Each structure stands twice: as C-alpha cells, then as structure tokens.
Amino acid sequence: MLFKVVLEKAEEGGYVVYVPSLQGCISQGESKEETLENIKEAIEVYLDINDAEIEEQLQGKKAEVVEISI
C-alpha cells in the first residue's frame, strides 16, 4: 500500500511529516530518514483497529463490516 506524505522542515530543527489522506496522522524526526521511518510506524498504528473496537462502534447500528483490498 502506498501513501503520499508531506515532509516539511520544522522551524525548531528536524522535520515534520503528515499523511493528507489519514486525518491526524503526523510524526516528526531529526533527519529525513528518521522522520520517514516514524511516519511508517504512525501509519501502521493509525490503520491497526482491532475487531473488538469495530464491534463496539457498531453496537446498536444497522451496519456490517466488509473487507476490501486496495
């Protein structure tokens, strides 16, 4: 899976990176390499929602969970 990220130099030094397609998914680091590794981890955490959390969100709703591949 590929994501476009925006990498910016931080005013205080280092870099800040965020994923426009994943609202609130942001990270930082001292070097470009560190920053990109950190955003990879942030994306993995952002996308890692477990089945119990999904079931809790669906309680009382007429909805179903469907898996798709991109």
GIVENZI-V82059 format. One line per field, one symbol per residue. psi: psi as a letter, one per 30 degrees, with the letter a starting at -180 (. if undefined). A space follows every 50 residues. Layout:
psi=???
This chain:
psi=kkkklkkkkkeglalkkljefjkfjlalleleeeeeeeeeeeeeeefikl eeeeeeffkglillkkklk.
